[in-house]
């Protein structure tokens, strides 16, 4: 085929070429004179000189580079379609064009900057620093297709600054980072700007460290640090073909690239990474209906590249012969080493050539970066003819033949561990950064064992589309992307997978900006599994972790979560730690909170593991609260600026749950403050001490809160003084206290401060509880108070309220309190603050209750507390259960109630209850 015929043939198959030659008739004549020549660097250099440009003439430079591209494209299109050029010539010709234009652009842009700022020099030896433009992807592998963009990364060896030596004298100095960033921007502009002459190459910089959010140019040190600390598996894949196009310091750059890409061991983990990357691409292809994409679709070019490159990643560190870039040469070497069979490689090579030739013909039509088969009949016929087929159907038959081979060989390499069952990682990868979950997520989550898949899919989508996730640094987002699938996997094994996953996502979102916590969960899988077990067992535990993520550190040592607490040792160690902080009140408050939260978390872990009864748990929580109150008192006393004595004669008295040692995880502290000090300043001093203690305990700091406190049980309640002298307390209790205040005394105890004051309180308490009483009047008052409580907590539901309903916890507590007040005079052993179950036993021993009734009521009380505790662990708004679940418990407690209160004079009141 002579030149005119070849050009005419190419015109028919490339509308781009036809428009180009119509616009530049001289180009058609030039084509005829050089058509028999292959593209070479020398030929490109000759063509470039035919469009002269002067130094500093940017417009002329842009025109020259674009005209060179047009000349090269026309030459390659005609030679390829005429059968004069094979695939290697076309891809090599485009690669040479990219290299030539990049070098010219870099030289011209650099010269302009040097004229203003001087040469950039290194910090070490002040040597002139080169600008290294790294070609990635097909450009790096010398496989560039005709309408491809170019992937660049810009680097330079050393930090430093320019020397300021310009042709016109001393100039402004700028640092090397600034210099090379400016240079990079100018190179991109010279190549990618669209002018009247078109463009040279579209430039893609997204493969640089940290992608679009990263610096445009980076030093070798920055690049090495990124590889070590943040480099991801897919980036190893991207850097296989990386090649320096400018700069001339290849050895140093290669010393950074090769250890990152090629591991010294046989890296079979690369299979999983490549499988995941390809699976993500395939799902994206399916979602966008891209089955007719010959690059990304099934059996396409990308699958052939993946087959070659996965073995480079696996074996390249130990077999340097595989550390090459071109795909076809890699396949040949895999065959030579027996990694792939010769037949397989022959089929892959044949498919690769066919697909790449088809790729070029698709792009020749309009000079468009497309890999999609044409939709119109006209273009289908055009492409089929360009490929040498009589019709489009014949082309598709051949295409399907090759794609079938590629898919089969791809599955042989990557498919061994694939499953049709969707994986958590696949689901997370499929979630887009928009507010709507993907259509396939529901069925995928259902297949993984999750129940409320719609809610979970919405939460996953909200997570990924949320500003917190989208604003994460790349390194943190990468960790989150790895953790979410692992979290879903861990949640599948819990009793309530969806609820656990929702709680886990809340936690992960909370800590997503804390790189240390992400790293902890990523590096210690046992910690993530423990998190799933904890939050799966309790929504309260999940919320506690969300509020205090520092507790994740506790998960690293399993012994801490199983050891029996040593409270004296804990208190001593915490006091020493606080002393080392000197007068830093803020840090001391935070340290106490962190220590308290850690101990609560350890107890919580044992509780959820079934290692603690509710009673034992309450004992521990109460002992912990006592320790914190003792320390708080001492810390606050030391910080009082005006004190009339060195040691406070002051005590903290616990009431309610703390007083009865029935403290729960979220219980308030009911306390009052007493003193026994005749000094005239004592009331003021101890009032300031008490107020400071309350502030210390309940203030919200960066570490949270210690306890909410309630002091309304003090003499005269909220209208009374915050602190009372022992004598004032005795006088109030003997003369003014209501019966319910004496009921409260049955559960009160000294817990912190001066033990002598505590002993005086206990003596007053014992005297008050053992004093003679009008039993009938006491019974009426207790019944009236119980009725008021029931009226205030009316239960209109069909469920049984464990605490407030008849036959519940309060009934039993009131019954015990009534016995203590009514019978302690005759039986002083009932005054002991021993807990309701122990007091029931004592009551039976002294003949107040039948032994069997006392045991049954004690067991009922224990069971109801256990049920209440379980409901609170999962944030139930009210502690209510179906009535038929607690028939025996209600019956046992009502039996005690009836025995104590059911007589003729009180039959109406009892009936109401």
C-alpha positions in Angstrom: 0.0 0.0 0.0 1.6 3.3 -1.1 1.5 6.5 0.9 -1.7 8.1 -0.6 -3.6 4.8 -0.3 -2.5 4.4 3.3 -3.5 7.9 4.2 -6.9 7.5 2.5 -7.5 4.2 4.3 -6.6 5.8 7.7 -8.9 8.8 7.0 -11.8 6.5 6.6 -11.2 4.9 10.0 -10.2 8.0 12.0 -12.5 11.1 12.0 -9.8 12.7 14.1 -7.2 12.2 11.4 -9.5 13.4 8.7 -10.2 16.7 10.6 -6.5 17.1 11.3 -5.4 16.7 7.7 -8.2 18.9 6.4 -7.1 21.6 8.8 -3.4 21.2 8.0 -3.0 20.2 4.3 0.8 20.5 4.6 0.8 17.7 7.2 -0.6 15.2 4.6 2.3 16.0 2.3 4.8 15.6 5.2 3.3 12.2 6.1 3.8 10.9 2.6 7.6 11.7 2.8 8.3 10.0 6.1 5.6 7.2 6.2 8.2 4.4 5.8 10.2 5.5 8.9 9.6 4.3 12.4 9.2 6.8 15.1 12.5 7.4 16.9 13.8 10.0 19.4 15.9 11.5 16.5 12.9 11.8 14.2 10.9 13.5 16.9 13.7 15.9 17.6 13.9 16.7 13.9 10.2 17.3 13.7 10.3 19.6 16.8 12.9 21.8 15.2 10.5 22.5 12.3 8.3 24.6 14.6 10.9 26.9 16.2 10.3 28.6 19.6 12.5 31.0 21.4 13.6 30.9 25.0 10.9 32.4 27.1 8.3 32.3 24.3 5.7 30.2 26.1 3.1 30.5 23.4 5.4 29.3 20.7 6.6 26.5 22.9 3.1 25.3 23.5 2.3 25.4 19.8 5.5 23.5 18.9 4.8 20.7 21.4 1.2 20.3 20.3 2.1 20.3 16.6 4.7 17.6 17.4 2.0 15.5 19.0 -0.3 16.0 16.0 2.5 15.0 13.6 3.3 11.9 15.7 -0.3 10.8 16.1 -1.0 11.1 12.3 2.2 9.2 11.5 1.3 6.3 13.9 -2.3 6.1 12.9 -1.5 5.8 9.2 1.3 3.3 9.7 -0.8 1.2 12.2 -3.9 1.1 10.1 -1.9 0.3 7.0 -0.2 -2.6 8.7 3.2 -1.0 8.6 3.6 -0.7 12.4 3.0 -3.4 15.0 1.8 -2.8 18.6 5.3 -2.3 20.0 6.1 0.4 17.5 2.9 2.3 18.3 3.3 2.1 22.1 7.1 2.9 21.9 6.3 5.8 19.5 3.8 7.3 22.0 6.3 6.8 24.9 9.1 8.5 23.0 6.7 11.4 22.3 5.9 11.7 26.0 9.6 11.6 27.0 10.6 14.2 24.4 7.8 16.7 25.3 8.3 16.2 29.0 12.1 16.9 28.8 11.5 20.0 26.7 8.8 21.3 29.0 11.0 20.7 32.1 14.1 22.3 30.5 12.2 25.4 29.4 10.2 25.8 32.7 13.3 25.2 34.8 15.3 27.8 32.9 12.7 30.4 33.5 12.7 29.7 37.2 16.5 29.7 37.4 16.5 33.2 35.8 14.4 34.5 38.7 15.6 32.5 41.7 18.9 30.8 40.8 19.6 27.1 41.0 18.0 24.9 43.7 20.8 23.4 45.9 20.9 20.7 48.5 21.5 21.2 52.2 24.3 18.7 52.4 26.8 19.6 49.7 25.0 22.5 48.0 24.9 20.5 44.8 22.4 21.6 42.1 19.2 19.6 42.6 17.6 17.9 39.6 13.8 17.8 39.0 12.8 14.2 38.5 9.6 13.5 36.6 8.6 9.9 37.3 6.4 8.3 34.6 3.9 5.8 36.1 1.7 3.2 34.5 2.0 2.5 30.8 4.3 5.4 30.3 6.7 3.9 32.8 6.4 0.6 31.1 7.0 2.0 27.7 3.5 0.8 26.7 1.7 4.2 26.3 -1.5 4.0 24.2 -2.3 6.6 21.6 -4.9 8.7 23.5 -3.7 8.0 27.0 -3.2 10.6 29.7 0.2 10.5 31.5 0.6 9.7 35.2 3.4 11.7 36.8 5.0 11.9 40.2 7.4 14.8 40.8 10.4 14.3 43.2 13.7 15.9 43.9 16.7 14.6 46.0 17.2 17.1 48.8 15.6 19.9 50.7 17.4 23.3 50.6 17.0 26.6 48.8 17.9 28.3 45.6 21.2 30.2 45.5 19.7 33.4 44.1 22.4 33.7 41.4 20.5 35.0 38.3 21.8 36.4 35.0 20.9 39.9 36.2 22.5 39.6 39.6 21.4 38.4 43.1 17.8 37.3 43.1 15.2 36.2 45.6 15.8 32.8 47.3 13.1 30.3 47.7 13.2 26.8 49.2 13.5 23.8 47.0 10.0 22.7 47.7 8.6 25.9 46.4 10.9 25.9 43.4 10.0 22.4 42.3 6.3 22.9 43.0 6.3 25.9 40.7 8.3 23.9 38.2 5.8 21.0 38.3 2.8 23.3 37.9 4.4 24.9 34.8 5.2 21.5 33.3 1.6 20.4 33.7 0.4 23.6 32.1 2.8 23.3 29.1 1.6 19.8 28.4 -2.1 19.8 29.4 -3.4 23.3 28.6 -5.9 23.2 25.7 -5.0 25.8 23.1 -5.9 26.4 19.5 -3.4 23.6 18.6 -5.0 21.2 21.1 -3.0 19.6 24.0 0.0 17.4 24.3 -1.1 15.0 27.1 -3.7 15.1 29.8 -1.7 14.9 33.1 -2.9 12.9 36.1 -1.0 13.5 39.4 -3.3 11.4 41.7 -0.7 8.6 42.2 1.6 10.9 44.2 2.0 10.4 47.9 -1.3 11.3 49.6 -3.0 11.7 46.3 -4.8 15.0 45.5 -4.3 16.2 49.1 -0.5 15.6 48.9 2.2 18.1 47.9 2.8 18.4 44.1 6.5 17.6 44.5 8.3 15.8 47.4 11.9 15.2 48.4 13.5 11.7 48.5 13.2 11.8 52.3 9.5 12.7 52.1 9.0 9.9 49.6 10.8 7.3 51.7 9.0 8.3 54.8 5.7 7.9 53.0 6.6 4.5 51.7 7.6 3.3 55.2 4.7 4.8 57.1 1.7 5.1 54.7 2.4 3.2 51.5 -0.5 0.9 50.6 -0.6 -2.3 48.7 -2.2 -0.8 45.6 0.6 1.8 45.5 3.2 -1.1 45.4 1.3 -2.2 42.3 1.4 1.3 40.8 5.1 1.7 41.5 6.1 -1.5 39.6 6.3 0.4 36.3 7.6 3.8 37.8 10.5 5.2 35.8 12.4 8.5 35.9 12.0 10.5 32.7 14.2 13.4 33.7 16.8 14.1 36.4 19.5 11.5 35.9 19.6 10.1 39.5 18.0 6.7 38.8 20.2 4.7 41.2 19.1 6.7 44.2 15.5 6.7 43.2 15.6 2.9 42.5 17.0 2.4 46.0 13.8 3.8 47.3 11.4 2.2 44.9 12.6 -1.4 44.8 12.4 -2.1 48.6 8.9 -0.7 48.7 7.7 -2.7 45.6 9.6 -5.9 45.9 9.8 -7.7 49.3 12.7 -9.9 50.2 10.4 -12.8 51.0 7.9 -14.6 48.9 5.0 -12.1 49.3 1.9 -14.2 48.9 -0.1 -11.6 50.7 0.0 -9.7 47.4 -2.6 -12.1 46.0 -5.2 -10.9 48.5 -4.3 -7.3 47.9 -4.5 -7.6 44.2 -7.7 -9.7 44.4 -9.3 -7.0 46.5 -8.3 -4.3 44.1 -9.6 -6.2 41.1 -12.8 -7.2 42.9 -13.4 -3.5 43.6 -12.8 -2.7 39.9 -15.1 -5.5 38.8 -17.9 -4.3 41.1 -17.5 -0.8 39.8 -17.7 -2.2 36.2 -20.9 -4.1 37.0 -22.4 -1.1 38.7 -21.7 1.2 35.8 -22.7 -1.4 33.2 -19.2 -1.5 31.8 -19.1 -5.1 30.6 -18.2 -3.7 27.1 -15.0 -2.0 28.5 -12.1 -3.8 27.0 -9.7 -2.5 29.6 -11.6 -2.9 32.9 -14.3 -5.4 32.0 -14.1 -9.2 32.4 -11.2 -10.7 30.4 -9.8 -7.2 29.7 -6.4 -5.6 29.5 -6.3 -4.9 33.3 -6.7 -8.6 34.1 -3.7 -9.5 32.0 -1.6 -6.8 33.7 -2.8 -8.0 37.1 -1.6 -11.6 36.3 1.8 -10.4 35.4 2.2 -7.9 38.2 1.0 -10.1 41.0 3.8 -12.5 40.4 6.2 -9.6 40.2 5.0 -8.5 43.7 5.2 -12.1 45.0 8.6 -13.1 43.6 10.3 -10.0 42.4 12.2 -9.4 45.7 14.0 -12.8 45.3 14.0 -13.0 41.5 15.5 -9.8 40.1 14.8 -10.9 36.6 11.1 -10.1 37.3 11.9 -6.5 38.3 11.1 -5.3 34.8 8.3 -3.1 33.5 6.7 -4.1 30.2 3.8 -6.5 30.6 4.6 -8.8 27.7 8.2 -9.2 28.7 7.1 -10.1 32.3 4.8 -12.8 30.9 7.6 -14.3 28.8 9.8 -14.5 31.9 7.1 -16.1 34.0 6.8 -18.8 31.3 10.6 -19.3 31.3 10.5 -19.9 35.1 7.6 -22.2 34.9 5.4 -19.9 37.0 2.9 -19.9 34.2 2.4 -22.5 31.5 3.6 -21.8 28.0 0.1 -22.3 26.6 -1.3 -19.9 29.1 1.3 -17.3 28.3 0.8 -17.7 24.6 -2.9 -17.2 25.0 -2.4 -14.1 27.3 0.1 -12.6 24.9 -2.2 -13.1 21.9 -5.1 -11.6 23.9 -3.0 -8.7 25.0 -2.0 -7.8 21.5 -5.5 -8.1 20.2 -7.0 -6.0 23.0 -4.3 -3.3 22.7 -4.7 -3.1 19.0 -8.5 -2.8 19.4 -8.0 -0.2 22.1 -6.0 1.9 19.7 -8.6 1.6 17.0 -11.3 2.7 19.4 -9.2 5.8 20.2 -8.3 6.6 16.6 -11.9 7.3 15.8 -12.1 10.6 17.7 -8.7 10.8 19.6 -10.7 10.0 22.7 -9.4 8.2 25.8 -12.0 5.4 25.6 -12.0 1.7 26.1 -15.6 1.1 25.4 -17.0 -0.8 22.4 -19.0 1.5 20.2 -22.8 1.7 20.5 -23.6 3.0 17.0 -23.8 0.7 14.0 -21.6 3.1 12.0 -18.8 3.1 14.5 -19.1 -0.6 15.0 -18.5 -1.2 11.3 -15.7 1.3 11.3 -13.8 -0.4 14.2 -14.5 -3.9 12.8 -13.0 -2.8 9.4 -10.0 -1.2 11.1 -9.4 -4.5 12.9 -9.6 -6.4 9.6 -13.0 -8.1 10.1 -15.8 -8.3 7.6 -18.4 -7.3 10.1 -18.8 -6.4 13.8 -20.2 -9.8 14.8 -17.0 -11.4 13.6 -15.0 -9.0 15.7 -17.1 -9.7 18.8 -16.6 -13.5 18.3 -12.8 -13.1 18.3 -13.0 -10.7 21.2 -15.1 -13.1 23.3 -12.6 -15.8 22.5 -9.7 -13.8 23.8 -11.6 -12.5 26.8 -12.6 -16.0 27.7 -9.0 -17.1 27.8 -8.0 -14.2 30.0 -10.8 -14.7 32.5 -10.0 -18.3 32.8 -6.3 -17.7 33.5 -7.1 -14.8 35.8 -9.4 -17.0 37.9 -6.8 -19.7 38.0 -4.4 -17.2 39.7 -6.8 -15.2 41.8 -9.9 -17.3 42.1 -8.7 -20.0 44.5 -9.8 -18.1 47.5 -12.7 -16.3 46.0 -16.2 -17.1 47.0 -19.6 -16.2 45.7 -20.5 -15.2 49.2 -20.1 -11.5 49.6 -17.4 -10.4 52.1 -17.4 -7.5 54.6 -14.6 -5.9 52.7 -16.5 -6.1 49.4 -19.5 -4.5 51.0 -17.5 -1.6 52.4 -15.7 -1.1 49.1 -19.1 -1.0 47.3 -20.4 1.7 49.6 -20.1 5.0 47.8 -19.4 8.4 49.4 -23.0 9.5 49.0 -25.9 9.2 51.4 -27.6 6.2 49.7 -26.5 2.6 50.2 -25.8 0.6 47.1 -28.6 -1.7 45.9 -26.6 -4.9 46.5 -25.6 -4.1 50.1 -28.8 -5.4 51.7 -28.6 -8.8 50.2 -24.9 -9.0 50.8 -25.3 -8.1 54.5 -28.2 -10.6 54.8 -25.9 -13.3 53.4 -23.4 -12.5 56.0 -25.8 -13.1 58.8 -27.0 -9.6 59.7 -30.6 -9.1 60.5 -31.8 -5.5 60.1 -29.7 -5.0 56.9 -31.5 -1.8 55.8 -30.5 0.0 59.0 -27.0 -1.3 58.9 -26.6 -0.4 55.2 -27.9 3.1 55.9 -25.4 3.5 58.8 -22.5 2.3 56.6 -23.4 4.8 53.9 -23.8 7.6 56.5 -20.4 6.7 57.9 -18.7 6.8 54.5 -20.5 9.9 53.3 -20.0 11.8 56.5 -17.7 14.8 56.8 -15.7 13.1 59.5 -14.7 10.2 57.2 -14.2 12.4 54.1 -11.9 14.9 55.9 -9.6 12.2 57.3 -6.0 12.2 56.2 -5.3 9.4 53.7 -3.4 7.4 56.3 -6.3 7.4 58.7 -8.9 6.7 56.0 -6.8 3.8 54.9 -6.8 2.4 58.4 -10.6 3.0 58.7 -11.1 1.2 55.4 -9.2 -1.8 56.7 -11.0 -1.7 60.1 -14.6 -1.5 59.0 -14.6 -4.9 57.3 -12.7 -6.4 60.2 -15.3 -5.0 62.6 -18.2 -6.4 60.5 -16.4 -9.8 60.5 -16.1 -9.7 64.3 -19.7 -8.6 64.8 -21.0 -11.6 62.8 -20.0 -13.9 65.6 -22.0 -12.0 68.3 -25.5 -12.8 69.4 -26.9 -9.5 67.9 -24.7 -8.9 64.8 -26.5 -5.8 63.6 -26.8 -4.1 66.9 -23.1 -4.8 67.6 -22.1 -3.5 64.2 -24.0 -0.2 64.7 -22.4 0.3 68.1 -19.0 -0.5 66.6 -19.4 2.0 63.8 -20.3 4.7 66.4 -17.1 3.9 68.2 -15.0 3.7 65.0 -16.3 7.0 63.8 -15.5 8.6 67.2 -11.9 7.5 67.2 -11.4 7.9 63.4 -9.4 11.1 64.0 -7.2 9.5 66.6 -4.5 7.7 64.6 -3.1 6.0 67.7 -6.5 4.3 68.5 -6.9 3.2 64.8 -3.4 1.8 64.8 -4.1 -0.1 68.1 -7.1 -1.8 66.7 -5.4 -2.5 63.4 -2.2 -3.9 65.0 -3.9 -5.9 67.7 -6.8 -8.0 66.2 -7.5 -9.5 69.7 -8.4 -6.0 70.8 -11.0 -5.6 68.0 -12.5 -9.0 68.8 -12.7 -8.0 72.5 -14.4 -4.8 71.5 -17.0 -6.7 69.5 -17.7 -9.0 72.4 -18.1 -6.1 74.9 -20.3 -3.9 72.8 -22.3 -6.8 71.5 -23.1 -7.7 75.1 -24.0 -4.2 76.2 -25.0 -1.0 74.6 -24.0 0.8 77.8 -20.5 -0.7 77.4 -20.5 0.6 73.8 -21.4 4.1 74.9 -18.9 4.0 77.7 -16.1 3.2 75.2 -17.4 5.9 72.8 -17.2 8.5 75.7 -13.8 7.2 76.9 -11.9 5.7 73.9 -8.6 5.8 75.9 -9.9 2.6 77.5 -9.0 0.8 74.4 -5.5 0.6 75.8 -7.0 -1.7 78.5 -7.7 -4.4 75.9 -4.0 -5.0 75.1 -3.4 -6.9 78.4 -6.0 -9.6 78.9 -4.7 -10.1 82.5 -6.0 -6.7 83.5 -9.5 -7.7 82.4 -9.6 -10.8 84.5 -7.6 -10.0 87.7 -9.3 -9.4 91.0 -8.9 -5.8 92.1 -6.6 -4.9 94.9 -8.2 -1.6 96.1 -5.6 -0.6 98.7 -2.8 -1.1 96.2 -4.8 0.8 93.5 -5.4 3.7 95.9 -1.8 3.9 96.9 -0.6 3.9 93.3 -3.1 6.6 92.3 -2.1 8.8 95.2 1.5 8.5 94.2 0.7 9.4 90.6 -1.3 12.5 91.7 1.6 13.6 94.0 4.0 13.5 91.1 1.7 16.0 89.2 2.4 18.7 91.9 -0.1 21.5 91.9 -1.6 20.8 88.4 -5.2 20.5 89.4 -6.5 20.0 85.8 -4.1 17.1 85.2 -4.9 15.6 88.6 -8.6 15.7 87.9 -8.1 14.1 84.5 -5.8 11.4 86.0 -8.4 10.5 88.6 -11.1 10.2 85.9 -8.9 8.1 83.7 -8.0 5.8 86.5 -11.6 5.4 87.6 -12.8 4.8 84.1 -10.2 2.1 83.6 -11.2 0.3 86.8 -14.9 0.5 85.8 -14.0 -0.9 82.4 -12.1 -3.8 83.9 -15.0 -4.7 86.1 -17.4 -4.3 83.1 -15.3 -6.8 81.1 -15.5 -9.3 83.9 -19.2 -8.6 84.4 -20.0 -9.2 80.8 -17.9 -12.4 80.8 -20.1 -13.7 83.6 -17.3 -13.7 86.2 -19.1 -11.4 88.7 -22.4 -11.6 90.4 -24.4 -8.4 90.7 -23.6 -8.3 94.4 -19.9 -8.8 93.9 -19.9 -6.2 91.2 -21.6 -3.7 93.5 -19.1 -4.4 96.2 -16.3 -3.6 93.9 -17.9 -0.4 92.5 -18.7 0.8 96.0 -15.1 0.1 97.2 -13.8 2.0 94.1 -16.1 4.9 94.9 -15.0 5.0 98.5 -11.4 5.2 97.4 -12.1 8.0 95.0 -14.0 9.9 97.7 -11.0 9.5 100.1 -8.6 10.7 97.6 -10.8 13.6 96.5 -11.2 14.7 100.1 -7.4 14.7 100.7 -6.7 16.5 97.4 -9.3 19.2 98.0 -8.2 19.7 101.6 -4.6 20.3 100.5 -5.7 22.9 98.0 -7.8 24.9 100.4 -6.0 28.2 100.9 -7.4 29.0 104.3 -7.4 26.2 106.9 -7.5 26.4 110.6 -6.0 22.9 111.2 -3.7 20.5 109.4 -6.1 17.5 109.5 -9.8 17.9 108.8 -12.2 16.5 111.4 -14.6 15.9 108.6 -16.4 12.9 107.3 -18.3 11.8 104.2 -21.4 9.7 104.9 -22.8 7.5 102.1 -26.5 6.9 101.7 -28.6 5.1 99.1 -26.9 2.7 96.7 -23.4 3.7 97.8 -24.4 3.4 101.5 -25.9 0.0 100.9 -23.0 -1.1 98.7 -25.3 -1.7 95.8 -23.7 0.8 93.5 -24.2 0.4 89.7 -22.2 1.6 86.8 -24.1 4.8 86.4 -25.3 5.4 90.0 -25.2 8.8 91.6 -23.5 9.2 94.9 -25.9 10.1 97.7 -23.7 11.7 100.4 -23.8 14.1 103.3 -21.0 15.9 105.1 -20.4 16.0 108.9 -17.7 17.5 111.1 -16.8 17.5 114.8 -14.7 20.6 115.2 -15.3 23.4 117.8 -13.2 26.0 116.0 -15.1 29.1 115.0 -13.9 28.8 111.4 -14.9 25.2 111.1 -18.3 25.6 109.5 -17.0 27.9 106.8 -13.8 25.8 106.2 -15.7 22.5 105.9 -18.4 24.1 103.7 -15.7 25.2 101.3 -14.1 21.8 101.5 -17.5 20.1 100.7 -18.2 22.4 97.8 -14.8 21.9 96.4 -15.2 18.1 96.7 -18.5 18.2 94.8 -17.0 20.3 92.1 -14.0 17.9 91.8 -16.3 14.9 91.6 -18.9 16.2 89.1 -17.0 18.7 86.9 -16.8 17.7 83.2 -13.1 17.8 82.0 -11.5 16.5 78.9 -11.4 13.1 80.6 -15.1 13.2 81.5 -16.7 13.1 84.9 -16.1 11.1 88.1 -19.6 11.0 89.6 -22.8 12.9 89.7 -23.6 13.7 93.3 -26.8 14.2 95.4 -26.7 15.9 98.8 -30.5 16.2 99.3 -30.5 13.7 102.2 -28.7 16.1 104.5 -30.7 17.7 107.4 -33.5 19.9 106.0 -32.7 18.7 102.5 -31.9 21.3 99.8 -32.8 24.1 102.2 -30.3 22.9 104.8 -26.6 23.6 105.3 -24.3 21.7 103.0 -22.3 20.5 106.1 -23.5 19.8 109.6 -21.8 19.3 112.9 -22.2 16.0 114.6 -24.4 17.6 117.3 -26.6 19.4 114.8 -27.0 16.1 112.9 -27.9 14.2 116.1 -30.4 16.9 117.1 -32.1 17.0 113.7 -32.4 13.2 113.5 -33.9 13.0 117.0 -36.3 15.9 116.8 -37.1 16.8 113.2 -36.4 13.9 110.9 -39.2 12.2 109.0 -39.7 8.4 109.1 -38.4 8.1 105.6 -35.1 9.8 106.7 -34.7 7.1 109.3 -35.5 4.6 106.6 -32.6 6.1 104.6 -30.4 5.7 107.7 -30.7 1.9 107.5 -28.4 2.0 104.4 -26.1 4.8 105.5 -22.4 4.4 106.4 -19.2 6.3 106.9 -17.0 6.1 103.8 -14.3 8.8 103.8 -12.6 11.2 106.1 -12.0 11.3 109.9 -12.7 7.8 111.3 -13.5 9.3 114.7 -16.3 11.4 113.1 -17.4 8.2 111.3 -17.6 6.4 114.6 -19.8 9.1 116.1 -22.1 9.0 113.1 -22.4 5.2 113.5 -23.3 5.6 117.2 -26.0 8.1 116.4 -27.3 5.9 113.6 -27.4 2.9 115.9 -29.2 4.8 118.7 -31.8 6.1 116.3 -32.5 2.7 114.7 -32.9 1.0 118.1 -35.1 3.6 119.8 -38.6 2.5 120.8 -41.2 3.2 118.2 -45.0 3.1 117.8 -45.1 0.1 115.5 -48.6 0.8 114.2 -47.8 4.4 113.4 -44.5 3.4 111.8 -46.4 0.9 109.7 -48.9 3.5 108.5 -46.1 6.0 107.6 -44.2 3.4 105.7 -47.3 2.3 103.8 -48.2 6.0 103.0 -44.6 6.6 101.7 -44.8 3.5 99.6 -48.1 4.6 98.1 -46.7 8.0 97.2 -43.8 6.3 95.4 -46.1 4.0 93.5 -48.3 7.0 92.5 -45.3 8.8 91.3 -44.2 5.8 89.1 -47.5 4.5 87.9 -47.0 1.7 85.4 -49.8 1.6 82.8 -48.0 -1.0 80.6 -48.7 -4.7 80.5 -45.1 -5.3 81.8 -43.8 -5.7 85.3 -41.7 -2.8 86.6 -38.9 -4.5 88.5 -38.2 -1.6 90.7 -41.5 0.1 91.3 -44.4 -2.4 91.0 -45.9 -4.4 93.8 -43.7 -7.4 94.4 -40.6 -5.5 93.1 -37.4 -4.3 94.6 -38.7 -1.3 96.5 -41.3 -3.5 98.2 -38.6 -5.7 99.6 -36.4 -2.7 100.5 -39.2 -1.0 102.4 -40.1 -4.3 104.1 -36.5 -4.7 105.4 -36.3 -1.0 106.4 -39.6 -1.4 108.3 -38.3 -4.4 110.2 -35.1 -2.6 111.1 -36.9 0.4 112.5 -39.6 -1.6 114.2 -37.5 -4.4 115.8 -33.9 -3.2 116.2 -34.7 -2.2 119.8 -35.2 -5.8 120.6 -32.8 -7.2 118.0 -29.9 -4.7 117.6 -28.1 -7.1 115.2 -30.6 -5.7 112.5 -28.8 -2.3 112.6 -25.8 -3.7 110.7 -25.4 -2.2 107.2 -25.1 -5.7 105.7 -27.5 -5.6 102.7 -31.1 -6.7 102.3 -30.4 -10.4 101.8 -28.3 -10.6 104.9 -30.9 -8.7 106.9 -33.6 -11.1 105.7 -31.6 -14.0 107.0 -31.0 -12.3 110.4 -34.8 -11.5 110.6 -35.5 -15.2 110.1 -32.9 -16.1 112.7 -34.6 -13.9 115.4 -38.0 -15.2 114.5 -39.4 -12.2 112.6 -39.8 -14.2 109.4 -40.1 -17.9 108.4 -36.7 -19.1 107.2 -38.1 -20.4 103.9 -39.9 -17.1 103.2 -36.7 -15.2 104.0 -34.6 -17.4 101.7 -37.2 -17.2 98.9 -37.4 -13.4 99.2 -33.7 -13.1 99.2 -33.4 -15.2 96.1 -36.1 -13.1 94.4 -34.4 -9.9 95.3 -31.1 -11.2 93.8 -32.9 -12.4 90.6 -34.7 -9.0 90.1 -31.5 -7.1 90.6 -29.8 -9.4 88.1 -32.6 -8.7 85.6 -32.5 -5.0 86.3 -28.8 -4.9 85.8 -29.0 -6.7 82.4 -31.6 -4.2 81.2 -29.5 -1.3 82.2 -26.5 -2.7 80.5 -28.5 -2.3 77.3 -29.9 1.1 78.0 -33.5 0.0 78.6 -35.4 3.2 79.4 -37.4 1.3 82.1 -36.5 -1.9 83.9 -39.6 -3.8 82.9 -40.2 -7.5 81.9 -43.2 -9.7 81.1 -45.1 -10.5 84.2 -45.0 -14.2 83.6 -41.2 -14.2 83.7 -41.1 -13.2 87.4 -44.2 -14.9 89.0 -42.2 -16.7 91.6 -40.1 -13.6 92.5 -43.2 -11.4 92.9 -44.9 -14.0 95.0 -42.0 -14.4 97.3 -41.6 -10.6 97.9 -45.4 -10.1 98.3 -45.4 -12.9 100.9 -42.9 -10.9 103.1 -44.9 -7.7 102.5 -48.2 -9.3 103.5 -46.6 -10.9 106.6 -45.3 -7.6 107.8 -48.1 -5.2 106.8 -51.3 -7.3 106.4 -53.4 -6.9 109.5 -56.9 -5.6 110.0 -56.0 -2.0 110.9 -54.0 -1.7 107.6 -56.1 -3.8 105.3 -57.2 -0.8 103.2 -53.7 0.5 102.7 -52.3 -3.0 101.9 -55.1 -3.5 99.4 -54.2 -0.3 97.6 -50.7 -1.5 97.3 
